[in-house]
Amino acid sequence: MQTLVVPLTAQLRTLLNTTTADASWMLTATLLAGAVLTPIAGGPGNIFGQRRMLVISLALLIIRSVPCTP
């Protein structure tokens, strides 16, 4: 999911009416969010179980992705 933005960088430039450098910050934002959220999700994974947290994370990803589909 983090690298999903890479092929879209050129299209984001035209969609957002901005420069390529500014559009590439979208990639930086997704990588930063992943770096921050991984340890945050790891803590409950040690308490409640890694498999349960993986299933919860996957369910959240699917639920949040459904509105984005055309």
C-alpha positions as CSV (number, residue, x, y, z in Angstrom):
1,M,0.0,0.0,0.0
2,Q,2.9,2.4,0.7
3,T,4.3,2.2,-2.8
4,L,0.8,2.5,-4.4
5,V,1.4,6.3,-4.8
6,V,4.6,5.9,-6.9
7,P,2.8,5.3,-10.3
8,L,0.3,8.0,-9.5
9,T,2.9,10.8,-8.9
10,A,2.7,12.1,-12.5
11,Q,-1.1,12.1,-12.4
12,L,-1.2,13.7,-9.0
13,R,0.8,16.6,-10.5
14,T,-2.0,17.3,-13.0
15,L,-4.9,16.5,-10.7
16,L,-3.6,18.8,-7.9
17,N,-2.2,21.4,-10.3
18,T,1.2,21.4,-8.6
19,T,4.8,20.6,-9.4
20,T,6.3,17.1,-9.5
21,A,8.4,17.8,-6.4
22,D,5.3,18.8,-4.4
23,A,3.4,15.7,-5.7
24,S,6.3,13.5,-4.6
25,W,5.6,14.5,-1.0
26,M,2.6,12.2,-1.2
27,L,5.0,9.3,-1.3
28,T,6.9,10.7,1.6
29,A,3.7,11.0,3.6
30,T,2.7,7.4,3.0
31,L,6.1,6.1,4.0
32,L,6.2,8.3,7.1
33,A,2.7,7.1,8.1
34,G,3.8,3.5,7.7
35,A,6.9,4.1,9.8
36,V,4.9,5.7,12.6
37,L,2.0,3.3,12.6
38,T,4.0,0.0,12.5
39,P,5.4,0.3,16.1
40,I,2.0,1.6,17.3
41,A,0.3,-1.5,15.9
42,G,3.1,-3.7,17.3
43,G,2.3,-2.9,20.9
44,P,-1.2,-4.2,20.8
45,G,0.1,-7.1,18.7
46,N,2.2,-8.2,21.7
47,I,-0.8,-8.0,24.0
48,F,-3.7,-9.3,22.0
49,G,-1.8,-11.5,19.5
50,Q,-0.1,-10.8,16.2
51,R,-2.6,-12.7,14.1
52,R,-5.5,-10.8,15.6
53,M,-3.9,-7.5,14.9
54,L,-3.0,-8.5,11.4
55,V,-6.7,-9.4,10.7
56,I,-7.9,-6.2,12.3
57,S,-5.4,-4.2,10.2
58,L,-6.4,-6.0,7.0
59,A,-10.1,-5.4,7.8
60,L,-9.5,-1.7,8.4
61,L,-7.6,-1.5,5.1
62,I,-10.4,-3.1,3.2
63,I,-13.1,-1.0,4.9
64,R,-11.2,2.2,4.2
65,S,-10.5,1.2,0.6
66,V,-14.1,0.4,-0.4
67,P,-15.2,4.1,-0.6
68,C,-12.2,4.8,-2.9
69,T,-13.3,2.4,-5.6
70,P,-15.4,3.8,-8.5
